[in-house]
Amino acid sequence: AKAPIAENLAASLIMLTPWRGDRILVDPFCGSGTFPIEAAMMAASMAPGMNRSFTAEEWPSVVGKRNWYDAVDEAREMVDLQIETDIQGYDIDDAMVSIARENAKLAGVDKLIHFQQRAVKDLRHPKPYGFIITNPPYGERLEEKENLTQLYREIGESYERLDKWSMYL
């Protein structure tokens, strides 16, 4: 599934918040999993773009191939997938939850994220502090625009129950 937000933009938005890898992060509209996956990669010290190639690799007069290989080796040495995280992604659409799980697996962070089918109105968490970081549906992303007002009301009601949490939309 095509993500409605680019990975680099999602990562940048997460970095604008005080969230860090040892804190709880919940995305109640995870869709294809972009925010939870980017957060898990950050928590595991995975360099952005580790699983892809760059056009600049073919420009040996600008950056030598040895430099690229050294940078990739250094980045791989920094990855720590043994960390403990509390990153969760929820979506009302079970098919999207399956896609998010597959995307997390492709990114190598599937063991760091818990995905679950859940509506935002059912959002609860037993711990007193955490972060909601999400890109909620809006007119173009919601099939039935008349449901938008109710959905945003449910976001507010769910957040109200999470007394000491922070929310970034």
Secondary structure as UniProt FT lines:
FT   HELIX           7..15
FT   TURN            21..22
FT   STRAND          24..27
FT   TURN            28..29
FT   TURN            31..33
FT   HELIX           34..43
FT   TURN            44..45
FT   TURN            48..51
FT   HELIX           55..58
FT   TURN            60..62
FT   HELIX           65..78
FT   TURN            81..82
FT   STRAND          86..91
FT   HELIX           94..107
FT   HELIX           110..112
FT   STRAND          113..117
FT   HELIX           120..122
FT   STRAND          131..133
FT   HELIX           139..141
FT   HELIX           145..147
FT   HELIX           148..161
FT   TURN            163..164
FT   STRAND          166..168
//
